Amino acid sequence: MSDALILGSGPAGLMTAILLAAEGRQVTLVDRDPPPPKGGGDDLYAGWKRPGVRQFSQAHLLLPGGFHLLAKESPESVDRMLDVGAVSHNLIAGAWHVGAIDGPREDDGRFETVAVRRPVLEASLFAVAEGHPGITVRRGLQVNRLSTKEPRAGQCSRVTGVACEGGEEINAELVIDASGRGASGAAMLRDVGLAPYEQRAEAGFRYYTRFFRSENLASRLPPWAGFQHDSVSILVLPGDSGTWSVTFVTSDRDQELRGLSNRDAWHRAIQLYPTEAHWAEGKPVTGVIATGGLRSAHRRLVVAGAPVVTGIVAVGDAWASTNPFFGAGMTTAFRHAALLRDTMRLVDTKDATAFSMTFAAATERHLLPLWHGFDDWDRHRLAEVDHEMMGQRYTTDDPFWQKRVGLEAARAKDPDVLRAVADVTGLLAGPEVLARPGLKERIAELSAGASRYHYPGPVRRELLAAVTAE
């Protein structure tokens, strides 16, 4: 019997396996999708299909906070990525010569990460995990249900393993749901009447992404990844092997912009944005990759101070998923995996109730505030887009949103504000850095009177005309 059975071998599951195996634990990884093909960046991106992960081919970003954790705990994974095409990337390098930023500083190394597409990152972690003697990887294996043990008096049910397609059973001291947004562990718990608490956003975002390649443009970084506009946001992210991605982000409710899934309509639309249009001048690597239904969700297995079930925990997106716009998913998953490792150091998994309670408390203390912050941003941004779809202007008295809008205006005007914002968005520090002496006042001063959208672009009717043109 394994010490830990992990459902899902995406970044969350692989990082969890690597951390636990380094502690001497025996870990089994189970995933229904096939293993990665041999080869480097383009072979992995084009040749590896992951039907179980809807956003697998979409744009991804490993934030500096996640990169530093990975480099510390599994430097061989970083080396592997670099060997197959990933490149070093500084999160704020593109902003060093914007406005009043006045170039790099000696301590800007903290913003270092790697530019890498999701399949390349995942295949690199997979290679490290597969080569570890404490990790058994089972790919192409469908898990059908959880195995549970009837509770003793005064206790709750305990998960003891899983039953797989074909009748095979795999038992473990602890089952870890790392199955991503689909949260198959939560679904299987509902099947046996042990449903976790779940909070799910009413609406989400839709992504329309194209990948490009050009040696001339690949070295020119945008000042930051995300740009806000009337009705849409635009993401520009560097990738491995000389590639980058350009993404339109719309509300999932915005039926009128579904035409962005058409390559010609997408190209007409990007030409309307002077700041971002040149990023579509490279050689196209893909058509338009459209992905929707990516709503944020949060699940709890400890409710009202008591576990719903023991013997199972969830990490990464299976615990709480966020809007991919901020690229926080992988970094949050890595931090969550480290929290699980640290909890296993403190509490024996055989004491199932104490372990579940301790891990849940650590998760809510260290990660839940982060999820709430992203969820609040989503709620306001979707409300803003909804108003723009109706030809109205969105207003709110919520200081959270006013501060976020102010930060977008101020970051290009002051080097200290830029770095404080990058510390927070790069998941290197919490929002407390924005309250440093004098910084709060400086942000208020720089953002006073600024327009909502700071970069040129069309109003909605102009965008719709481009998307729907024959």
N, C-alpha and C positions, 0 to 999 in steps of 0.2 A: 504493500500500500504506500502511495506517495504521501509526503508531508503536505503537498499542495497540488491541487488540480486546477489548472487555469483554463477557462472557457474563452477562447479567442486569442489569436497570436498576432494582433495588431501591435502598434507601439506600446499601448498600455500593458498588454499581456506579456510581450517580450521583455520590456523593462522590468516588470514584476518578477518574471522568471530569472532574469540575470541577477537581480539583487538578492533574491531568496537563495538561489544556488550558490552565490558567493558566501552565504552564511552556512553552507554545508547541508542545506535542505534538499531533499529529493523532490523534483518538480516535474509534473506532466503537463504539457501544453496540448490542447485539442482545438482543431479548427476545421471547419467543413470545406474551406477553399483549398485549392492546390498550392504547392510550394512555389517559390519564385523560380523563374528560368535562370540559366547561367548567363553571364554577360554583365555589361556595364549599364550606364544610364539609359540610353535609348532602348536597348534590348529589354531592360526591366520595365520601362514605362510602357512600351508598345506591346510587349509580349506577355505581361503578367495580368491576368484577369482575376478580379476579386469580386464575384457576384454578391458576396455577403457584406460588402462595404460600398454603399452608394457613392460616397464622396472620394473614393480611392484615387480617381484620375483628376480630381479637382486640385486647385492651387492650395498649397500648404506652406506653413512657416513654422520653423522651430525657433522659438523666442530665446533670447540670451539666457534667461533664467533656466530654461530646460536644457540648453546646450551646456551650460556650466555644470549642471548636475550630471548629465550624461558623460561629459569629459572626465569628471571626477570618479564616477562609479564604473564606467566602462569605456576607458580610452580606446580600447581596441575597436569599439563600434565606430567611433569618430574616424579612426585611421582607415577603417574599411570603407566608409562613405567617401573619404577623400580619394581613395584608390580607384573608386568606380565613378568619379566625376564631380562629386560635391566640391564646392569652393568656399573659402573663408568669406564671411560677409559681416560687415559692421552695420548695425541697425541704423545708426545716425550718419554714416559716411556721406550719404547723398545730401544731407542738410548742412554739412560743414561750411559751405560757401553760399548759403542762402541768407538773404537779409543781413541781420546783424550778428549772425552766429560766430563769424570770425575764426573759422578753421578748427582743427582738432585740438584736443587737450591730452595731456599725458595719461590721464585715467580713463580715456575713452575705450580702452581695451575691454572694459566690463560689458560693452555692448556687442562684443564679438559673438557670432554664431556661424552656422553653415547655410549656404544656399543649396537646397536639395529638394527634389520632387519626392512626394510621399512614397512611391514604390521603391525608390533607391534607398531612402532612409530605412524603410521597413525591411528590405532585403538584407541590409547591412546588419541590423539588429538580429534578424533571423539567422544569419550565418554565424554570429557569435554565440547565440543561444544553442543552435544545433551542434556546435562544437564543444559545448560544455558537458563534462561527464555527469553532472548532476541534473541535467535537463533531458527529458524524453519528449520529442516532438511527434505528434500524430496529426498529419494533415489529411484532408479529404475524408474526415470522419464526422458524421452527423450525430449530434447528441439529441436524443428524443425526450428525455425526462430526467428529473432529479430523483435520486434515491433518498428516502427519509427514514428516520427512526422515530417510533412513537414516543411521545414525551412521558417522562415520569411525572408523578403528582407535583403540581406547582411549577413545572418547567414547560418550555415550549418545544416544538418539534425541532429536530436537528437534521440537517442535510449531511449525508454520509458519502455521497458520490453521484455518479450519473449512469444512466442506461443509454447505450448507443444503438444506432441502426444495426440490425443483424443480431441484437440480443447481448452484445458485449457489455459488461458492467465494469466501471472503473471507480474504485473507492479511494478516498483521501481523507486525511485529518481535517483539511480545510478546502472548500471549493471557492474559487475566486472568479467572479463574473467580470471578465474583461472583454465582453462581446460588443462593445461600442454602443452606438446610438440605438441599435435594435434591442439591447438589454435582454438577451434571450434568457438569462437567469431569472430576471423579474417575471418574464412571461411564463416560465416553467413553474415558478412559485405560485403564480395565480392559478395555474392548472391544478395544483394540489391544495388550493384554498388558503394559501399563505401570502396573500398579496401585500407587497410593501406599500408604504405611503408614497404617492406620486404627485408632483406638481408639474404641470405641463403648460407651456405658453399656448395661447389661443391661436397665434399665427407665427410665421417665421419668414425666412428670406429665401430668395431664389437666386442662383448663381449661373452666370453665362460667361464661360471662360474660354480663352484661346491661348495656346502656347506658341511662342515664336523663338527664333534663333538668329543671331547675327553677332559676329565678333565685334563690330563697331559699336553696337548698342549695349552689348552685354556688360561692358565695363562702366557704363554711365548709369549710376543709380538714381532712382527717384528720391526726393528729399524725405519722404515717408511713404509707407505702404498704401495708406488709404486716403481718398479724396471724397468729400461729400458734395453732392450736387442736388438740385431740384429733382425729386422723385427717385434718384439712383445714387449709389455710391460706386466708386471705381477703385479697384485694388490692382497694384502693380507689384509683383513679387519676383525676385530673382530665383533661378533654379540651377540645377547642375548642368554640366556639359554645354555651357553657353546658352542655356535656355532661360526664358522668363515667361510669366503669365500676365495677362490683362483680363480683368474680370468686371463685368457689370453685376452689381448687387441690387436686386429689386425686392419689393414686398412680394410674398407668395400670393397675395390677393390681387396683384396688379396684372389683370388679364390682358390689358392693352399693350403691355410690353413683352408679352410672350413671344412676339415676333423676333426678339433678340436671339432666339435659337437658330434663326436663319443666318448663314454666314454673310450674305450681302447686306442684310439689314444691320447686323452687328457692325460691319465695317463702315456703313454710312453713319451709324450712330457715333462711333468713336471719333470720327472726323470733326464732330461738333465741339470737342473738348480740347482746346489748344494746349493745355498743360500735359495731357496724357496721350494725345493723338499720335505723336511720333513713336510711341512704344508699339504701335501696330505696323511699323514700317519694316520689321524684320521678316525673315522667311517663315511662313506659317508651318508649325509642326503638327497642329491639330485643327479640326474644324471647331465649331462651337460646342462646348461640353456644358449641357444644361442640367442643373441639379436643384431640386426643390424639396420642400417639406422638411427643411432642417430647422426644426423648432427646438428651443431650449427646453430641458426637462430636468427634474431633480427627484431622486428617490431616496427613501429612508427605510432601513431595515430595523431601526430602533425607534419606536413610537411611544410617546407618553412615558418615557423612562424605562421601557422594557423591550427586549428584542421580539420581533415578529417571529423570527426563526433564527437558529444558530447554525454554525458549521458552514456558513456561506457569507461572503462579503462581496461588495462591488467596488471596482476601481475605474477611474477614468470616466469616459462617456457613459458607461453602464451605470455609474453612480449619478453623474450630472453632466449633461451636454450643454454646450453654449453655441451661440452664433459664431460660425467659423470666421466672420469678418476680422476678428482680432487675432486669429491664429493661436489662441491660447490652449487649444485642446490637448496637443501633445505635451506641452510643458506642464499643464495641470495634471495630466496622467502620470508623468514622471514623478512629480512631487507626491502624488497620491501613492504611487508604488513605494516610494521611500518611507512614507508614513506607515504603510502596512509593514514593511521590513522592520521599522523601529518599534512598532507595536508588538511584533512577534518576538523581539528581543526582551520586552518587558513582561509580557503575559503569555503563559503557556496556552496554546490553542486547545489543549485538552480541557481547560476550564472555559468551556464554550461561551457561557453567559458573560463572564468577565472580559473575555477577549472581544466579543461583539460590542459590548458597552464601551470599552476603552478605545477601540478603533473608531467607532461612531463619534465619540466625543472629540477625538483628535481631528477627524475629518471636518466636523462642524466648526471647530475652533480655527483651523488653519485654512480651510478651503471654501467653506460655505459663504463667508462674506464676499469672496471673489466672485462666486457664481451669482450672488444677488446683485453685485455691481454690474455684471454683464447683462443680467436679466432686466435691470432697470434701464440700461441703455437701449436694449432692444425695444422695450415697451414705448419709450419716448420716440425713438427713431421711426418705428412703425406708425405711431400716431402722427408724426410729422409727415410721413409719406402719404398716409391716408388723407390728410388735409390737402396736400398738394394735388392728389388725384382729383379732389373735388374743387380745385381752384381756390383754396383757402390757405391762410397762414396759421401755422401752429403756434400757440402760446401756452405757457405753463408757469406757475409760480414755484415749481419744484426746484430748490437750489441745486440739487444733483445735476439736473439737465443744464441749468444755467452755467454751472461750473464747467461741465464737459464742453459746452459750446465755446466758453471763454478760453479754455485750454487750446482748442484748435486754432483760435485766432492768435493767441499769444506765443505759441511755441516757435514761430519763425522770427520772432522779434527780440528774443533774449536768449543768450546761451545757457543761462542757469535754468530758465523755464524749460527749454528744450530738453536738457538732461534730466530734469526732474520728471517730466512727462515720459521720457524714454525709460527711466527707471521703473515707473509704474506700468507702462504698456509692455515693457520687456519682461515683466514679472521678476524683476530684480529687487523690488521694494514695494511696500504698501503705500496707500494714498497719504500716509502721514508725512512723506517727504515733501508734499505740496504745501504743508503747513510750516515749513522752515521759516525762521524770522525774515521778514521782508518779502518773501516770495509770494505769499497770498496777495499782498497789496500790489506787487508788481504785476501779477496776472490780471488783477482787476483793472489796473491802469491801462495795460496794453490791449485788453479786450473791449474796453469801453467804446461804444459806438460802432463796433465792427459789424459788418454785414454777416448774415447767417452763413452764406457760402462765399468762401474766400478765393475761389479759383473760377476763371471764366467758363461758362457753359451755357447750354440752351435752357430756356424755360420748357415746361412740360409739353406744350403744344408743338414746339419746334422738334423736340425729341420724337414725339409720336409721329410727326410728319415724315421724319427720316426713316423710322422703323417700318412704316406702312407704305412707303413709296413703292411704286411698281418698278 
